[in-house]
Amino acid sequence: MFHNIINSERRARDCVTVKNPRTNEATLEVTVANKTDLNDAVKAARVSFELWKLLSVETRQRYLLNLADELERRRGEIHTPLAAETGKSNLLANMEIDDTLAFITFNASQSLPSKVEYEDDKLRILSTHHPIGVVGAICPWNFPLVLAASKISAALVMGNCIIVKPSPFTPCATLKFAELATSVLPRGVFQALNGDSDLGRLFSIHPGIDKISFTGSIATGKKVAESAARTLKRVTLELGGNDASVICPDVDVKTVATKVAAGAFLHSGQMCVATKRIYVHQTIFEEFRDSFIEAVKDIKIDIFGDQSPLFSPLQNQPQYKVVEDLIADCKENNYTLLCGGNTDDKQPGLFIAPVVVDQPPDDSSIVQMEQFGPIIPLTKWSTEDEVISRANQTDTGLGACVWAEYISTAERIARKLEVGTVWINSPEVPNPHGYCSGWKESGMGGEWGNQGLLSYSQTQTIQLYK
């Protein structure tokens, strides 16, 4: 049983079961929070905030380091539910815990000291940064632990208290993390409540919550922003993307094709910044396509999760159907499937074998939609202006990759892409040091890096006349 954590105490009410997507069987029992639980958590957070905000930043940093130590010491208690609820292999689940530790220790090294913005013989203008108050974090199901921890550690080091609502598809590891944190953090500083979208709505409208940090779909993000506007909450939104990889003609084709395939199908493409569209220069297209398919066909499905570090089942039935519908749409439109898509080859649980679509038109669903699953389109390009225009022809702008032998070429293309983060000669590998923000409908504001701490603070300007 996994419990809600309110004021450092375990609380259980109604219970539901969470499915393991490797088998599509319910295996984990977890409690569900209601409005009373939320009210109690907010009350506890507001009491704790009055003391937590007064601690020095160095003291709060030490608390985070102690939290990281506790997670490392008890990682086995987190690994089991994390692997079970997400469908990740043992290796991939351990990688997520390692990334979680990296985010906590990174934020434990960060602060926003006061800064002199201007000074002359009569005036000094100083910027200082204060905590906002109580943060409500609404987190997704694809990387539930690390994406929660990135919000938790940034909020806490800045002096805020935080209440986390994990996805109802993957609540267990986050609730367990909150439970083990009770042995390290003061009461009420970090709490966690499991619930559905209605609980998320209650987070967004609660007058005792001062900020919402949301990671998830564009449609839900818009609802969060609308609800939060009723109390003029601060809002940070990290939403969906339809990330492009641009492959230039001077690359080592086989090496790059293998790396692009690994990035595109990591966790079955269930990563916000994973490559969703691949644009290959026409002079190397056939060679790249052959090497890419060779790499994709090497991906194995391991129902037990002991072997493959990369490939996972779809985490939930709704997302499984999204990918099934995209495969059906490709077949109805007679697009060429270079591998996968065989409906007779039924996989266990919610696995779908990787699918590669050969040169679908730019207005096709597989190019226009964020598939968030193991299906990827390969297309050609001929000129830089053309591929930049096609890559930017979307309402989203989260991330992109550019692959080129000449870094000057890659940087030139990267600076023209309308996205928050560009990786050059690498698959999308988020890093705690790098500010993460979405352009267009991919988000509002940003997090991570030292700059991300600004989203968890109130900036005060002091004008001192001498």
PyMOL commands that set and color helices and strands:
alter all, ss='L'
color gray80, all
select helices_A, chain A and resi 35-52+57-73+75-86+90-107+144-157+172-181+197-205+218-231+253-269+282-297+317-332+365-368+384-392+407-414+449-456
alter helices_A, ss='H'
color red, helices_A
select strands_A, chain A and resi 4-6+9-11+15-20+25-31+115-119+123-131+134-138+161-165+190-192+211-215+234-238+243-247+275-281+336-339+355-358+375-381+396-397+399-403+421-424+436-437+439-440+443-444+446-447+457-465
alter strands_A, ss='S'
color yellow, strands_A
deselect
rebuild
show_as cartoon
